[in-house]
Amino acid sequence: MSLEIETAAVLDRLGVETAAGGGMPVFTPLTGEQVADLPAATAEDTAAAVARARTAFTRWRDVPAPRRGELVRLFGAELRAAKDDLGRLVSIEAGKSPSEGGGEVQEMIDICDFAVGLSRQLYGLTIATERPGHRMMETWHPLGVVGIITAFNFPVAPWAWNAALALVCGDPTLWKPSEKTPLTALACNAVLDRALARFGTDAPAHLSQVLVGGPEVGAAMVDDPGVSLVSATGSTRMGRMVGPKVAERFGRCILELGGNNAGIVCPSADLDMTLRAVAFAAMGTAGQRCTTMRRLIAHRDVYDQIVPALKKAYASVSIGNPLETDALVGPLIDKAAYDGMQAALKEAEAAGGTVHGGERVSVGPEAAYYVRPALVEMPDQTGPVAQETFAPILYAMKYDDLDAALAMHNAVGGGLSSSIFTTDLREMELFLSARGSDCGIANVNIGTSGAEIGGAFGGEKETGGGRESGSDAWKGYMRRATNTINYSRELPLAQGVVFDI
């Protein structure tokens, strides 16, 4: 069965109706073949969708939060039933292995579980007041329409992180998926529609809308004052365009962007564990994670142990179509990603680096781009090392002093996640302290990739911190009001003023 036929069958089981011949072709990176052709939304379509969402907001904000949580509970149940099909579609459209595709859907289920409990915990504080006979408190209210922009590498989970929280907080959503992965977005919305049908009439129409289209759709969403919050996941380049535009109209942003993530290997590290953690963090998903490890800063005393072991792992790692083999490394998303990788490797060589791997591997059709991950030994942190390349490249460098290693670690922009490998308590605590990693995620003895929904995901340092998923991330989807109640017979600010009534 061709992937085009299989894709159509999966979409049909998920309840997705697609109109062919829309001028927006969808390709699978597994083989490079076209699997669908969708109609593209326009800026005018976006404006109409925002208007519909604003109308939905006026009803949804009045639904009690625990009742809103019931919708998300039903959504989680529908996701469980659709997990195999939806995971398969993620693999086809994004090139992920079945375990990664299913794992991403599991993250959607997990955030639904989290959000259901959260719907009864949207707490405000009671605040001490200096005025007698008064009480002061804070309350949290729904914010408005939430616009969600997602990237190809995690086509469904980041939307769910945002949507589950937005829905329990009282906000409707607009979703602009990557042009490279629109089918999974349509499928997710179809699954949510099933939950909405079970939920009943408390949910207004147009509570969740998908806008499949090019950059003009995202630009229209970013510019529209009717979108109260824009939550964007993607490259730092994209974030630099989105952030100022939303700020111009005094809108709110959550930016969870790519990361030039690093791991520090100390002399006391458990090298066997470090090897496994680094190899997976650097090569998993063909290096196309926002939490991929891209820099390895190893102490001089262990560099000559860890780097040769990594070279051996890189030379022997399995590469291939993850739907046909048990390969760890699947394809790059497209030719542009391959070209970007090769340009970075040439720049690294010009800067004195020694490249191991990085070549194209003939394990699929000519239209698909499979590569061997690259390990690059660099004399220092120069050239492409300070720039994020969304491909499986790991730059290895030496250090002598932990303070110097931390300075190297923090010297680049685009830091989302970080790791240190050590069994020394002082080194660990220094890394986690204010003097240590400046990233939103700081790990000890695990790789940079992966994050649980209970902790707010993000914290990309150049943006001041993306806050999606768990912890207190829900506050980004609501507005806070401070309330003062006078239960006395006095009005302190009016003392000495006489009014005749």
C-alpha positions as MATLAB code, in Angstrom:
seq = 'MSLEIETAAVLDRLGVETAAGGGMPVFTPLTGEQVADLPAATAEDTAAAVARARTAFTRWRDVPAPRRGELVRLFGAELRAAKDDLGRLVSIEAGKSPSEGGGEVQEMIDICDFAVGLSRQLYGLTIATERPGHRMMETWHPLGVVGIITAFNFPVAPWAWNAALALVCGDPTLWKPSEKTPLTALACNAVLDRALARFGTDAPAHLSQVLVGGPEVGAAMVDDPGVSLVSATGSTRMGRMVGPKVAERFGRCILELGGNNAGIVCPSADLDMTLRAVAFAAMGTAGQRCTTMRRLIAHRDVYDQIVPALKKAYASVSIGNPLETDALVGPLIDKAAYDGMQAALKEAEAAGGTVHGGERVSVGPEAAYYVRPALVEMPDQTGPVAQETFAPILYAMKYDDLDAALAMHNAVGGGLSSSIFTTDLREMELFLSARGSDCGIANVNIGTSGAEIGGAFGGEKETGGGRESGSDAWKGYMRRATNTINYSRELPLAQGVVFDI';
ca = [
       0.000    0.000    0.000;
       1.374    3.406   -0.943;
       1.689    6.006    1.781;
      -0.792    8.217   -0.080;
      -3.446    5.495    0.088;
      -2.617    4.693    3.708;
      -2.796    8.374    4.652;
      -6.242    8.696    3.095;
      -7.417    5.608    4.990;
      -6.086    6.905    8.319;
      -7.683   10.311    7.769;
     -10.987    8.647    6.955;
     -10.903    6.606   10.179;
     -10.156    9.779   12.138;
     -13.084   11.570   10.563;
     -11.144   14.092    8.479;
     -12.737   15.328    5.277;
     -10.146   16.776    2.903;
     -10.883   18.603   -0.332;
      -8.355   17.648   -2.993;
      -6.670   20.021   -5.394;
      -6.295   22.943   -3.048;
      -2.834   23.979   -4.181;
      -1.088   23.146   -0.907;
       0.629   19.769   -1.414;
       1.655   17.670    1.591;
       4.698   15.379    1.359;
       6.013   12.634    3.602;
       9.720   12.835    4.457;
       9.844    9.021    4.606;
       9.777    8.705    0.805;
       9.374   12.254   -0.476;
       6.075   11.378   -2.140;
       2.995   13.585   -2.067;
       0.292   12.204    0.226;
      -2.349   14.955    0.033;
      -3.249   18.313   -1.469;
      -5.191   20.766    0.673;
      -6.937   24.091    0.131;
      -5.044   26.946    1.736;
      -6.637   29.564    3.964;
      -6.096   33.259    3.272;
      -5.649   36.336    5.433;
      -9.357   37.055    4.901;
     -10.225   33.560    6.121;
      -8.103   34.212    9.203;
      -9.949   37.434   10.019;
     -13.281   35.625    9.723;
     -12.043   32.821   11.977;
     -10.920   35.346   14.609;
     -14.357   36.949   14.543;
     -16.021   33.561   15.049;
     -13.651   32.744   17.901;
     -14.407   36.067   19.634;
     -18.106   35.246   19.513;
     -17.397   31.815   20.980;
     -15.398   33.452   23.781;
     -18.410   35.450   25.002;
     -20.168   32.136   25.745;
     -17.293   29.884   26.786;
     -15.975   32.262   29.449;
     -19.300   31.943   31.306;
     -19.128   28.145   31.494;
     -17.809   27.141   34.946;
     -14.177   26.015   34.847;
     -14.843   22.487   36.170;
     -17.431   22.048   33.428;
     -14.867   23.241   30.883;
     -12.568   20.603   32.320;
     -15.140   17.963   31.449;
     -14.677   18.779   27.763;
     -10.946   18.240   28.094;
     -11.578   14.942   29.935;
     -13.698   13.763   27.004;
     -11.006   14.909   24.596;
      -8.427   12.816   26.446;
     -10.725    9.797   26.188;
     -11.138   10.307   22.435;
      -7.371   10.656   22.055;
      -6.882    7.316   23.795;
      -9.240    5.684   21.301;
      -7.526    7.345   18.320;
      -3.933    7.009   19.570;
      -2.761    4.361   17.092;
      -4.143    6.109   14.023;
      -3.032    9.558   15.116;
       0.453    8.299   16.027;
       0.719    6.610   12.640;
      -0.229    9.852   10.901;
       2.476   11.721   12.867;
       5.020    9.154   11.636;
       3.917    9.514    8.025;
       3.788   13.297    8.001;
       6.798   14.131   10.229;
       8.980   11.059    9.615;
       9.020    9.918   13.229;
       9.322    6.346   14.452;
       6.121    4.636   15.642;
       7.260    4.922   19.248;
       7.900    8.660   18.840;
       4.613    9.232   17.005;
       2.681    7.345   19.657;
       4.693    9.046   22.381;
       3.696   12.453   21.102;
       0.019   11.491   21.224;
       0.582   10.197   24.754;
       1.819   13.685   25.690;
      -1.514   15.023   24.447;
      -3.343   12.564   26.668;
      -1.145   13.484   29.632;
      -1.784   17.218   29.308;
      -5.527   16.519   29.157;
      -5.260   14.645   32.463;
      -3.300   17.552   33.931;
      -5.736   20.161   32.654;
      -8.808   18.344   33.971;
      -7.435   18.597   37.515;
      -6.332   22.154   36.867;
      -9.899   23.170   36.009;
     -10.668   22.995   39.748;
      -7.465   24.753   40.800;
      -7.408   28.122   39.071;
      -6.635   29.707   42.396;
      -6.046   33.329   43.311;
      -4.400   34.669   46.468;
      -5.815   36.397   49.515;
      -3.628   39.481   49.990;
      -2.886   41.297   53.243;
      -4.278   44.814   53.146;
      -3.159   47.867   55.153;
      -6.742   49.162   55.482;
      -8.909   48.028   58.417;
     -12.263   46.524   57.582;
     -11.152   45.577   54.098;
     -10.261   42.378   52.292;
      -8.067   42.132   49.228;
      -7.768   39.184   46.850;
      -6.824   38.296   43.308;
      -9.076   36.545   40.810;
      -8.274   34.978   37.450;
     -10.502   35.378   34.408;
     -10.451   33.988   30.847;
      -8.175   36.006   28.587;
      -9.642   35.753   25.085;
      -8.820   34.130   21.764;
      -5.583   32.110   21.771;
      -3.707   31.787   18.483;
      -1.421   28.743   18.320;
       1.406   28.392   15.789;
       3.246   25.043   15.720;
       6.293   23.555   13.999;
       6.734   20.364   11.973;
       9.018   18.528   14.377;
       6.362   18.168   17.086;
       3.198   18.556   15.025;
       0.578   17.738   17.686;
       1.838   17.811   21.292;
       2.587   21.570   21.573;
      -0.885   22.353   20.227;
      -2.395   20.119   22.902;
      -0.264   21.733   25.631;
      -1.754   25.087   24.648;
      -5.273   23.978   23.745;
      -5.949   21.917   26.877;
      -4.922   24.802   29.126;
      -6.692   27.406   27.005;
      -9.954   25.462   27.037;
     -10.073   24.969   30.804;
      -9.081   28.620   31.275;
     -12.064   29.707   29.176;
     -10.369   30.592   25.884;
     -11.203   29.489   22.302;
      -8.282   28.584   20.046;
      -7.097   29.142   16.480;
      -4.399   26.752   15.248;
      -2.014   27.526   12.423;
       0.067   24.335   11.934;
       3.286   24.077    9.955;
       2.753   23.925    6.211;
       4.707   20.653    6.360;
       2.338   18.928    8.799;
      -1.255   20.135    8.287;
      -2.876   16.691    8.156;
      -2.168   15.905   11.780;
      -3.733   19.248   12.748;
      -6.931   18.442   10.894;
      -6.959   15.008   12.508;
      -6.521   16.407   16.036;
      -9.349   18.857   15.512;
     -11.567   16.055   14.229;
     -10.868   14.088   17.408;
     -11.734   17.174   19.485;
     -14.964   17.507   17.488;
     -15.949   14.041   18.718;
     -15.449   15.195   22.296;
     -17.469   18.360   21.608;
     -20.342   16.260   20.247;
     -20.386   14.260   23.478;
     -20.052   17.383   25.613;
     -23.291   18.961   24.479;
     -24.627   22.453   23.953;
     -22.602   24.188   26.658;
     -19.780   24.440   24.132;
     -20.279   27.161   21.501;
     -19.521   26.672   17.841;
     -16.026   27.509   16.612;
     -14.372   26.834   19.949;
     -11.401   25.272   18.125;
     -10.493   26.126   14.536;
      -7.619   25.057   12.267;
      -6.210   27.415    9.635;
      -4.143   25.524    7.072;
      -2.072   27.933    5.041;
       1.198   29.681    4.429;
       3.017   32.530    6.192;
       0.274   35.020    5.364;
      -2.111   33.137    7.673;
       0.334   33.295   10.568;
       1.014   36.967    9.878;
      -2.697   37.772    9.877;
      -3.166   35.973   13.197;
      -0.188   37.768   14.725;
      -1.437   41.189   13.567;
      -5.088   40.752   14.554;
      -5.953   42.611   17.786;
      -8.762   40.109   18.330;
      -6.168   37.439   19.186;
      -5.343   38.077   22.833;
      -2.465   35.586   23.065;
      -0.168   34.210   20.371;
       1.623   31.054   21.450;
       4.252   30.167   18.859;
       6.552   27.169   18.724;
       9.367   27.158   16.183;
      12.689   28.717   15.303;
      14.250   31.739   16.986;
      14.099   33.459   13.584;
      10.332   33.053   13.584;
      10.116   34.229   17.183;
      11.978   37.428   16.383;
       9.311   38.246   13.802;
       6.302   37.250   15.903;
       7.303   38.864   19.207;
       7.667   42.503   18.064;
       4.518   42.331   15.934;
       2.377   41.169   18.836;
       4.048   43.684   21.151;
       3.179   46.533   18.757;
      -0.506   45.980   19.500;
       0.103   45.213   23.193;
      -0.855   41.577   22.742;
       0.543   38.725   24.791;
       3.073   36.135   23.575;
       4.308   32.730   24.615;
       7.375   31.856   22.529;
       8.801   28.341   22.844;
      11.646   28.399   20.349;
      14.485   26.214   19.139;
      17.490   25.658   21.329;
      21.246   25.427   20.775;
      21.322   23.042   23.726;
      24.481   21.819   25.447;
      25.631   19.118   27.801;
      28.628   19.434   30.135;
      30.546   16.259   30.970;
      32.521   16.486   34.218;
      35.470   14.283   35.267;
      33.290   12.471   37.815;
      30.574   11.565   35.295;
      29.325    8.010   34.855;
      30.582    7.698   31.287;
      28.484    4.681   30.281;
      25.289    6.484   31.236;
      26.565    9.732   29.719;
      27.294    8.017   26.402;
      23.761    6.646   26.103;
      22.151    9.916   27.158;
      24.204   12.085   24.818;
      23.822    9.755   21.830;
      20.042    9.666   22.103;
      19.704   13.395   22.842;
      21.857   14.277   19.834;
      20.629   11.733   17.279;
      16.991   11.078   18.223;
      14.413   12.312   15.695;
      17.330   12.937   13.328;
      18.367   15.920   15.432;
      15.071   17.676   14.734;
      13.967   18.391   18.288;
      13.948   21.792   19.917;
      15.662   19.985   22.818;
      18.280   18.158   20.704;
      21.770   18.286   22.182;
      23.907   20.276   19.759;
      26.978   21.079   21.858;
      29.063   18.738   24.031;
      31.442   20.456   26.457;
      33.626   17.700   27.940;
      36.394   18.037   30.521;
      39.844   17.427   29.079;
      40.349   14.417   31.381;
      37.359   12.521   29.915;
      37.194   13.964   26.392;
      39.386   11.205   24.947;
      37.072    8.584   26.427;
      33.654    9.957   25.616;
      34.307   11.317   22.105;
      35.825    8.109   20.610;
      32.902    6.147   22.062;
      30.482    8.600   20.464;
      32.292    8.325   17.121;
      31.772    4.572   17.227;
      28.080    5.018   18.062;
      27.630    7.532   15.251;
      29.293    5.225   12.744;
      27.092    2.265   13.652;
      23.705    3.840   14.373;
      20.831    2.425   12.294;
      19.355    4.775    9.677;
      16.216    4.163    7.659;
      12.477    4.407    7.227;
      11.108    4.001   10.772;
       7.859    2.480    9.467;
       9.752   -0.304    7.698;
      12.766   -0.801    9.996;
      13.714   -0.404   13.643;
      16.144    2.393   12.730;
      16.883    4.976   15.414;
      17.520    7.758   12.884;
      14.816    8.581   10.362;
      14.764   11.187    7.594;
      15.309   14.910    7.609;
      12.104   16.771    6.886;
      13.167   17.933    3.411;
      15.964   19.027    1.087;
      16.240   22.462    2.700;
      17.128   20.786    6.002;
      19.776   18.681    4.267;
      21.269   21.717    2.514;
      21.384   23.619    5.805;
      23.196   20.733    7.469;
      25.817   20.487    4.731;
      26.432   24.243    4.797;
      26.994   24.135    8.566;
      29.442   21.238    8.265;
      31.463   23.079    5.609;
      31.560   26.158    7.804;
      32.724   24.033   10.744;
      35.576   22.573    8.695;
      36.585   26.061    7.620;
      36.722   27.041   11.305;
      39.130   24.200   12.088;
      36.647   21.471   12.967;
      37.013   17.762   12.197;
      33.791   16.243   10.862;
      32.838   12.614   11.456;
      29.754   11.525    9.482;
      27.173   13.882    8.035;
      26.957   12.264    4.617;
      23.740   11.353    2.839;
      22.762    7.698    3.166;
      21.057    5.773    0.348;
      18.348    3.968    2.273;
      15.276    5.487    0.624;
      13.981    7.071   -2.580;
      15.897    9.942   -4.132;
      13.251   12.383   -2.971;
      13.838   11.478    0.707;
      16.797   12.820    2.714;
      18.436   10.359    5.099;
      21.799   11.334    6.575;
      24.324    9.909    8.978;
      24.446   12.072   12.115;
      27.569   14.222   12.338;
      29.970   14.515   15.270;
      32.231   17.542   14.841;
      35.316   18.108   16.998;
      35.873   21.836   17.311;
      38.877   23.743   18.682;
      36.545   26.255   20.352;
      33.029   27.656   20.230;
      33.222   29.533   16.942;
      31.451   29.632   13.609;
      28.345   27.433   13.322;
      28.687   26.197   16.922;
      27.008   29.369   18.143;
      24.146   28.977   15.665;
      21.352   26.424   15.729;
      21.189   24.084   12.744;
      18.060   21.924   12.814;
      19.835   18.689   11.908;
      21.787   15.921   13.689;
      25.066   17.774   14.319;
      26.854   17.556   17.668;
      29.831   19.865   18.226;
      32.341   18.531   20.777;
      34.741   20.827   22.661;
      37.092   20.586   25.655;
      37.177   22.528   28.901;
      39.524   22.686   31.899;
      37.527   24.603   34.519;
      33.798   24.328   35.301;
      33.367   28.103   35.474;
      34.841   28.320   31.980;
      32.519   25.540   30.808;
      29.511   27.405   32.183;
      30.642   30.561   30.445;
      30.845   28.619   27.156;
      27.492   27.057   27.829;
      25.745   30.392   28.411;
      27.570   32.335   25.711;
      25.241   31.352   22.856;
      21.679   32.447   22.200;
      18.786   30.089   21.758;
      19.172   27.976   24.881;
      16.087   25.941   25.713;
      17.411   22.868   27.538;
      20.704   21.917   29.197;
      22.422   19.032   30.975;
      25.343   18.299   33.233;
      26.802   14.851   33.821;
      28.458   14.574   37.197;
      28.446   12.651   40.478;
      29.895   15.620   42.355;
      27.188   17.324   44.437;
      28.943   20.696   44.289;
      29.165   20.636   40.499;
      25.513   19.665   40.228;
      24.314   22.410   42.552;
      26.479   25.028   40.849;
      24.948   24.078   37.483;
      21.434   24.465   38.917;
      22.200   27.729   40.719;
      21.856   31.311   39.513;
      25.511   31.106   38.422;
      24.850   27.963   36.389;
      22.755   27.121   33.342;
      20.713   30.034   32.006;
      18.235   27.737   30.260;
      14.626   27.093   31.181;
      15.347   23.360   31.521;
      18.428   22.282   33.488;
      18.963   18.529   33.866;
      21.413   16.436   35.868;
      22.567   13.070   34.504;
      19.928   12.924   31.782;
      20.035   14.292   28.252;
      18.568   17.553   27.034;
      15.701   15.981   25.100;
      12.355   15.176   26.609;
      10.182   17.006   29.129;
       7.254   15.969   31.291;
       3.983   17.867   31.165;
       4.023   18.521   34.917;
       6.817   21.056   34.504;
       6.211   24.142   32.389;
       7.962   23.509   29.107;
      10.051   26.270   27.569;
      12.089   29.011   29.118;
      14.004   29.779   25.930;
      16.388   32.366   27.283;
      16.364   34.860   24.411;
      12.601   35.364   24.708;
      12.364   35.647   28.459;
      10.837   32.196   28.651;
       8.147   30.247   26.873;
       5.709   28.748   29.379;
       3.563   25.950   27.980;
       2.263   22.756   29.602;
       2.452   22.303   33.393;
       3.405   24.131   36.587;
       1.787   27.594   36.635;
       1.786   27.968   32.840;
      -2.022   28.349   33.000;
      -1.577   31.945   34.172;
      -0.421   32.882   30.682;
      -3.880   32.017   29.345;
      -5.796   34.138   31.865;
      -5.922   37.715   33.092;
      -5.547   38.624   36.748;
      -7.641   41.160   38.658;
      -7.019   42.478   42.161;
     -10.240   42.960   44.134;
     -10.661   45.064   47.285;
     -13.817   44.705   49.382;
     -14.749   47.195   52.090;
     -16.898   45.484   54.731;
     -16.579   48.345   57.241;
     -18.669   51.493   57.591;
     -15.650   53.709   56.903;
     -14.044   54.984   53.739;
     -10.420   55.700   54.765;
      -9.539   57.731   51.692;
     -12.446   60.083   52.365;
     -11.692   60.960   56.004;
     -12.458   64.594   56.756;
     -14.784   64.919   53.774;
     -18.458   65.484   54.540;
     -21.160   64.436   52.095;
     -24.866   65.228   52.486;
     -27.117   62.382   51.462;
];
